[in-house]
């Protein structure tokens, strides 16, 4: 073997839309809690994904798509409450996946995929996912992890990594990534705010952690010779996926009746799910009450899965979430309420009339 037997790593560079600021009146504690669960989807949401069929440079053979399909299946197999469905119409898709070779692998983070932009892709795979099948699957699971709202684990401020910064800039500036210093900083060296990571411990085996070659990490000393995550979903990846997206079923879904307010006594980040079977066809209004920040959505239950009818987000603003919709007797609906912040616990309620 030659001395220089390093395989140049290709890395994922996440994309961010403009950061959202909070109004002057929003307290530090409220902003902290909002950031912690920001970008996570409402649990129970059906995320529809679609592969580009044109232009040619964004398309790929089925073998590539199958890796991505299988990776969605692995996340779902954890038993999470999110659903993934492949659709064949672009207009129906939340997640739009391309395979532009040489453009890097990346995704937006969580609900940021819904931000409108000139570039319609929300996820790209910039190298073959089948050349090294294990690496390919890890890449697909990593990008899907971003789409579910998980950031880079090596940027966890609790990691305490001391980088050899000039070596990192040099390594990423060269083949095959050719990153600018800004991209390297944003995706490796910059530490994520402590309130936007999961928990307070570093998990070097997370699927959201990059592998690093020797010479890039100075401390902890045991990683000077390089760091390679175990591959696949770590125990903590599984735990956090299930914490944000626990299984939803009959047992966890309460009934909602018109004019009966239901107190929501749960912690920030938690979600309540209600089933509503309207007795009459008419317009209904759903609302939350109290000094709280919630994201609320109304889904219709259908044989082929749920279909979102409306969604309202009152996080960081002085009003309450509210949905008005004409609902039909004989159909069933699901109301989902995710609490992001409450001034006083148990002082939030939801009602339909
Ligand atoms: Zn990434």
Boltz pocket constraint, residues with backbone or C-beta under 6 A from the ligand:
constraints:
  - pocket:
      binder: B
      contacts: [[A, 12], [A, 13], [A, 14], [A, 105], [A, 142], [A, 143], [A, 146], [A, 152], [A, 208]]
      max_distance: 6.0
